[in-house]
Amino acid sequence: MNFINTIEDLYNMLDKYTEGVDWNTFYAKRDKPAPFLKYNKLPDKCVVDFIKEHNIRNACEFGCGEGRNAIFLAKNNVYTEAYDLSEIAIENAKRIARESRAEKVVFKAGNIFELDLRDKKFDLIIDSGIFHHLTPHRRLQYRDMVSEILADNGYFILLCFAAGEDGADEVDDYEFYKCRQTGTAFTRERLKEFWKLKFDIKELRKGENVVEARMWESEFLYICVLKKA
């Protein structure tokens, strides 16, 4: 018999009504047309631009993949902790970091909702791939977690799927569970509504198609720069 006694019990039950992605298989096969596989050593343009304008001492990246943003930050003298669900992605990130001589970065594989980060405070948190894969109930937990571990006046850079681009559709939160979704896209209005409860929105724009020798960006994404309220 199963019983719900805590909020985490409820979250675990709701998780069973959704479909996850096997990220180890994703990174092992490498057969999907994902830009972050193709440009796995190039940081996001918004991260490059942000670092030019802000003095950041430490940072955290959730869903770091093979470490492109985290390694860029480390090479720019920012101590960085980076997490991803895929052990294969993390092993690749560690290898690329060694090859790049990026020393101020720590990579760890694991579920971010099982991490104990309560004693940590970061000047900057980056998410370039987790939020649009989270279930509605986990988004609420995620928003609280990001806010709690950001330092006062800290920043959160979020990149997520833009609704209407390349077949990416917004999904009603109730329908999410009925359709067993693996993710969703967002409108500008929905992003403002969700994040304004904890953050001041400093920038929210559509991405551009940019691929350069040192960074990239996609028009299929929204780029959000949020500041802890």
Buried (B, 14 or more C-beta within 10 A) or exposed (E): EEEEEEEEEEBEEBEEBBEEEEBBEBBEEEEEEBBBBEBBEBBBBBBBBBBEEEEBEBBBBBBBBBBBBBBBBBBBEBBBBBBBBBBBBBBBBBEBBEEBEBEBBBBBBEEBBEBEBEEBEBBBBBBBBBBBBBBBBBBBBBBEBBBEBBBEEBBBBBBBBBBEBEEBEBBEBEEBBEBEBEBBBBEBEBBEEBBEEBBEBEEBEBBEEEEEEEBBBBEBBBBBBBBBE
